[in-house]
Amino acid sequence: MLGPGDVGRRVAVRIRLDEPRPGRRFTDITGELIEFGPGRWRVLPDAGAVVTIDAAAVVASRPIPPKPTPFSEILGLERLLAATWPAPDTAELGGWLLRYAEGYTRRANSALALTAPEGGTDAAAAAVEAWYGERGARPLIAVAGPVARRLDGELAARGWAAEAEAAVMVRPIGPVAYDGEARIADAPSAALVEAAGPGRAAVAARVLGSGPDRGYAEVRRGGVLVARGRGAVAGDTVAISNIGTLPEFRRRGLGTEVLRALEAWGAGVGARRAALQVETGNEAALELYRRLGYAERYRYHYRGR
């Protein structure tokens, strides 16, 4: 049987039906276990909405291997997420995208490598080093999990060190009414930009952007920005980022307020799913997003000189 330590794993659960029929007394649910309690469990199925299970009705349960995420989904998500976090300075390199934003975030200061490099790994790595060297920056290559496994091994063999592993988590969303405290604008306030990029307001503002496909959620108390977040839509996806709360206002549910406000805004402008990128070392954030219905689809990391 499952236990609290299985939260976040893919599981199979057999449940006794309230109204059994001849030949059918049980039903099975497969998905990610996002909550385990003495009275209820919550499972996010491979497709569909979160299911709440009466623990007393469970007759059998077990962890099962993760369902592989199709390469096509990973490639599609990576391209959409890159479009929502545009660097001011970019260049194409044989199917790779070189990005530079004066050091503001790894995402905007790394080469996105989703294809086999033209001319081979040595030539591509040298070109990346030269391009970032011209800008006085450390060369970084973003490696998207299983789709770049061979490249990852080749870079490791050449002395590029791995760092900053992150999980991409996704949740289906639909039109919902939001009547909470967070307010949405289509341009970031000066306070939000400074909170998102302390000391780098000018470049942060360029990366964060503005417009109808951008949403900026704020919660203010006494005129002070106490919680904030950003949503950006590309295709059918709203990418949610920069969720933050002032230390003295944490553990009050304001981060969840911001998240839900951005989901509702994203659904209102046509998104059908929300995506988050979370460093895997941030266990508290991973657990929170799982409880809120987000499922991990894959992981990525960086290789740097």
GIDANOR-V136167 format. One record per residue. N is the residue number from 1. RES is the residue in three letters. BURIAL is # if it has 24 or more other ideal C-beta (glycine too) atoms within 12 Angstrom, else .. Layout:
n=N res=RES burial=BURIAL
n=N res=RES burial=BURIAL
This chain:
n=1 res=MET burial=.
n=2 res=LEU burial=#
n=3 res=GLY burial=.
n=4 res=PRO burial=.
n=5 res=GLY burial=.
n=6 res=ASP burial=#
n=7 res=VAL burial=#
n=8 res=GLY burial=#
n=9 res=ARG burial=#
n=10 res=ARG burial=#
n=11 res=VAL burial=#
n=12 res=ALA burial=#
n=13 res=VAL burial=#
n=14 res=ARG burial=.
n=15 res=ILE burial=#
n=16 res=ARG burial=.
n=17 res=LEU burial=.
n=18 res=ASP burial=.
n=19 res=GLU burial=.
n=20 res=PRO burial=.
n=21 res=ARG burial=.
n=22 res=PRO burial=.
n=23 res=GLY burial=.
n=24 res=ARG burial=.
n=25 res=ARG burial=.
n=26 res=PHE burial=.
n=27 res=THR burial=.
n=28 res=ASP burial=#
n=29 res=ILE burial=#
n=30 res=THR burial=#
n=31 res=GLY burial=#
n=32 res=GLU burial=#
n=33 res=LEU burial=#
n=34 res=ILE burial=#
n=35 res=GLU burial=#
n=36 res=PHE burial=#
n=37 res=GLY burial=.
n=38 res=PRO burial=.
n=39 res=GLY burial=.
n=40 res=ARG burial=.
n=41 res=TRP burial=#
n=42 res=ARG burial=#
n=43 res=VAL burial=#
n=44 res=LEU burial=#
n=45 res=PRO burial=#
n=46 res=ASP burial=.
n=47 res=ALA burial=.
n=48 res=GLY burial=.
n=49 res=ALA burial=.
n=50 res=VAL burial=#
n=51 res=VAL burial=#
n=52 res=THR burial=.
n=53 res=ILE burial=#
n=54 res=ASP burial=.
n=55 res=ALA burial=#
n=56 res=ALA burial=.
n=57 res=ALA burial=#
n=58 res=VAL burial=#
n=59 res=VAL burial=.
n=60 res=ALA burial=.
n=61 res=SER burial=#
n=62 res=ARG burial=.
n=63 res=PRO burial=.
n=64 res=ILE burial=.
n=65 res=PRO burial=.
n=66 res=PRO burial=.
n=67 res=LYS burial=.
n=68 res=PRO burial=.
n=69 res=THR burial=#
n=70 res=PRO burial=.
n=71 res=PHE burial=.
n=72 res=SER burial=.
n=73 res=GLU burial=#
n=74 res=ILE burial=#
n=75 res=LEU burial=#
n=76 res=GLY burial=#
n=77 res=LEU burial=#
n=78 res=GLU burial=#
n=79 res=ARG burial=#
n=80 res=LEU burial=#
n=81 res=LEU burial=#
n=82 res=ALA burial=#
n=83 res=ALA burial=#
n=84 res=THR burial=#
n=85 res=TRP burial=#
n=86 res=PRO burial=#
n=87 res=ALA burial=#
n=88 res=PRO burial=#
n=89 res=ASP burial=.
n=90 res=THR burial=#
n=91 res=ALA burial=.
n=92 res=GLU burial=.
n=93 res=LEU burial=#
n=94 res=GLY burial=.
n=95 res=GLY burial=.
n=96 res=TRP burial=#
n=97 res=LEU burial=#
n=98 res=LEU burial=#
n=99 res=ARG burial=#
n=100 res=TYR burial=#
n=101 res=ALA burial=#
n=102 res=GLU burial=#
n=103 res=GLY burial=#
n=104 res=TYR burial=#
n=105 res=THR burial=#
n=106 res=ARG burial=#
n=107 res=ARG burial=#
n=108 res=ALA burial=#
n=109 res=ASN burial=#
n=110 res=SER burial=#
n=111 res=ALA burial=#
n=112 res=LEU burial=#
n=113 res=ALA burial=#
n=114 res=LEU burial=#
n=115 res=THR burial=#
n=116 res=ALA burial=.
n=117 res=PRO burial=#
n=118 res=GLU burial=.
n=119 res=GLY burial=.
n=120 res=GLY burial=.
n=121 res=THR burial=#
n=122 res=ASP burial=.
n=123 res=ALA burial=.
n=124 res=ALA burial=#
n=125 res=ALA burial=#
n=126 res=ALA burial=.
n=127 res=ALA burial=#
n=128 res=VAL burial=#
n=129 res=GLU burial=#
n=130 res=ALA burial=.
n=131 res=TRP burial=#
n=132 res=TYR burial=#
n=133 res=GLY burial=.
n=134 res=GLU burial=.
n=135 res=ARG burial=#
n=136 res=GLY burial=.
n=137 res=ALA burial=#
n=138 res=ARG burial=#
n=139 res=PRO burial=#
n=140 res=LEU burial=#
n=141 res=ILE burial=#
n=142 res=ALA burial=#
n=143 res=VAL burial=#
n=144 res=ALA burial=#
n=145 res=GLY burial=#
n=146 res=PRO burial=#
n=147 res=VAL burial=#
n=148 res=ALA burial=#
n=149 res=ARG burial=.
n=150 res=ARG burial=.
n=151 res=LEU burial=#
n=152 res=ASP burial=#
n=153 res=GLY burial=.
n=154 res=GLU burial=#
n=155 res=LEU burial=#
n=156 res=ALA burial=.
n=157 res=ALA burial=.
n=158 res=ARG burial=#
n=159 res=GLY burial=.
n=160 res=TRP burial=#
n=161 res=ALA burial=.
n=162 res=ALA burial=#
n=163 res=GLU burial=#
n=164 res=ALA burial=#
n=165 res=GLU burial=#
n=166 res=ALA burial=#
n=167 res=ALA burial=#
n=168 res=VAL burial=#
n=169 res=MET burial=#
n=170 res=VAL burial=#
n=171 res=ARG burial=#
n=172 res=PRO burial=#
n=173 res=ILE burial=#
n=174 res=GLY burial=.
n=175 res=PRO burial=.
n=176 res=VAL burial=.
n=177 res=ALA burial=.
n=178 res=TYR burial=#
n=179 res=ASP burial=.
n=180 res=GLY burial=#
n=181 res=GLU burial=.
n=182 res=ALA burial=#
n=183 res=ARG burial=#
n=184 res=ILE burial=#
n=185 res=ALA burial=#
n=186 res=ASP burial=.
n=187 res=ALA burial=.
n=188 res=PRO burial=#
n=189 res=SER burial=#
n=190 res=ALA burial=.
n=191 res=ALA burial=#
n=192 res=LEU burial=#
n=193 res=VAL burial=#
n=194 res=GLU burial=.
n=195 res=ALA burial=#
n=196 res=ALA burial=#
n=197 res=GLY burial=#
n=198 res=PRO burial=.
n=199 res=GLY burial=.
n=200 res=ARG burial=.
n=201 res=ALA burial=.
n=202 res=ALA burial=.
n=203 res=VAL burial=#
n=204 res=ALA burial=#
n=205 res=ALA burial=#
n=206 res=ARG burial=#
n=207 res=VAL burial=#
n=208 res=LEU burial=#
n=209 res=GLY burial=#
n=210 res=SER burial=.
n=211 res=GLY burial=.
n=212 res=PRO burial=.
n=213 res=ASP burial=#
n=214 res=ARG burial=#
n=215 res=GLY burial=#
n=216 res=TYR burial=#
n=217 res=ALA burial=#
n=218 res=GLU burial=#
n=219 res=VAL burial=#
n=220 res=ARG burial=#
n=221 res=ARG burial=.
n=222 res=GLY burial=.
n=223 res=GLY burial=.
n=224 res=VAL burial=.
n=225 res=LEU burial=#
n=226 res=VAL burial=#
n=227 res=ALA burial=#
n=228 res=ARG burial=#
n=229 res=GLY burial=#
n=230 res=ARG burial=#
n=231 res=GLY burial=#
n=232 res=ALA burial=#
n=233 res=VAL burial=#
n=234 res=ALA burial=#
n=235 res=GLY burial=#
n=236 res=ASP burial=.
n=237 res=THR burial=#
n=238 res=VAL burial=#
n=239 res=ALA burial=#
n=240 res=ILE burial=#
n=241 res=SER burial=#
n=242 res=ASN burial=#
n=243 res=ILE burial=#
n=244 res=GLY burial=#
n=245 res=THR burial=#
n=246 res=LEU burial=.
n=247 res=PRO burial=.
n=248 res=GLU burial=.
n=249 res=PHE burial=.
n=250 res=ARG burial=.
n=251 res=ARG burial=.
n=252 res=ARG burial=.
n=253 res=GLY burial=.
n=254 res=LEU burial=#
n=255 res=GLY burial=#
n=256 res=THR burial=#
n=257 res=GLU burial=#
n=258 res=VAL burial=#
n=259 res=LEU burial=#
n=260 res=ARG burial=#
n=261 res=ALA burial=#
n=262 res=LEU burial=#
n=263 res=GLU burial=#
n=264 res=ALA burial=#
n=265 res=TRP burial=#
n=266 res=GLY burial=#
n=267 res=ALA burial=#
n=268 res=GLY burial=#
n=269 res=VAL burial=#
n=270 res=GLY burial=.
n=271 res=ALA burial=#
n=272 res=ARG burial=.
n=273 res=ARG burial=#
n=274 res=ALA burial=#
n=275 res=ALA burial=#
n=276 res=LEU burial=#
n=277 res=GLN burial=#
n=278 res=VAL burial=#
n=279 res=GLU burial=#
n=280 res=THR burial=#
n=281 res=GLY burial=.
n=282 res=ASN burial=.
n=283 res=GLU burial=.
n=284 res=ALA burial=.
n=285 res=ALA burial=#
n=286 res=LEU burial=#
n=287 res=GLU burial=#
n=288 res=LEU burial=#
n=289 res=TYR burial=#
n=290 res=ARG burial=#
n=291 res=ARG burial=#
n=292 res=LEU burial=#
n=293 res=GLY burial=#
n=294 res=TYR burial=#
n=295 res=ALA burial=#
n=296 res=GLU burial=#
n=297 res=ARG burial=#
n=298 res=TYR burial=#
n=299 res=ARG burial=#
n=300 res=TYR burial=#
n=301 res=HIS burial=#
n=302 res=TYR burial=#
n=303 res=ARG burial=#
n=304 res=GLY burial=#
n=305 res=ARG burial=.
